[in-house]
Amino acid sequence: MNLLFIGDIVGRPGRRAVKNVLPDLIDAYTPDAIIANGENAAGGIGLTQDTAEELFSLGVTVLTTGNHVWRKKELYKFLENDTRIVRPANYPPGAPGKGATVVHLPCGIRLGVINLIGRVFMAPLDCPFRVADSIVTELSEKCDLIVVDFHAEATSEKIAMGCFLDGRVACVVGTHTHVQTADERILPKGTGYMSDLGMTGPIDSVLGVRTDIIIDRFLTGLPRQFQIASGPTELCGAVVTIDDGTGKTRAIKRIREAALD
């Protein structure tokens, strides 16, 4: 089976890139499921029910999130009620929503999707490794294969998570930095791995934000309100081919496709 992962979708330009590029990717790779990180899909920071529904209507199967998931309070109820969207599982008990979901795909596969958030250079939260261990053990009895979106800053923490879960999940992909890495590989026990899927949004930007704003912040040290950049867009992510029988990755390929806006 094929899974298509889409890196951090940034604002309206990112959603437009998904709309314009995704049909061609579906034709090319016939993915059985599409997992996208949508934590910045609404206005460049946060997610709303409307933007989530828009992405689902374009073909996204599951939306993962990250540290910006709480920026739009209107999303909290949606997190509780819709199993197609997950927030990082290692937020403390009482946080809205769930950190993992099981999706029954048309091909007959029960797909488990886990969302975790790192702690290095991030806000201190529950240990993602111990939480991952617990959830993987639980989901292994409920689904045929498991994938993980690890939303983290440090590549060392992401690689360590991949090694920690090697052989227990089908793949571990990273999000958050908005910069696609070129380290996709299959780990020794069969888990596909990539440190960061990259960003889906405006190409001529600094992580999706207007370049002049970010350069001015670095030059002056003064705060500036972020504004999403305009212009050409692209979709970044990866296609992972998984063996239906073993649940291990057979191939992983980076995707970076410019949108014809």
URHUUR-V906052 format. One record per helix or strand of 3 or more residues. SS is the DSSP state (A for helix, B for strand). FROM is the first residue (numbers start at 0). LEN is the number of residues. If there is no record, write none. Layout:
((SS | FROM | LEN) (SS | FROM | LEN))
This chain:
((B | 1 | 5) (A | 10 | 19) (B | 32 | 5) (A | 48 | 9) (B | 61 | 3) (A | 74 | 7) (B | 99 | 5) (B | 109 | 8) (A | 127 | 12) (B | 144 | 7) (A | 154 | 11) (B | 170 | 5) (B | 191 | 3) (B | 198 | 4) (A | 210 | 10) (B | 232 | 10) (B | 248 | 10))
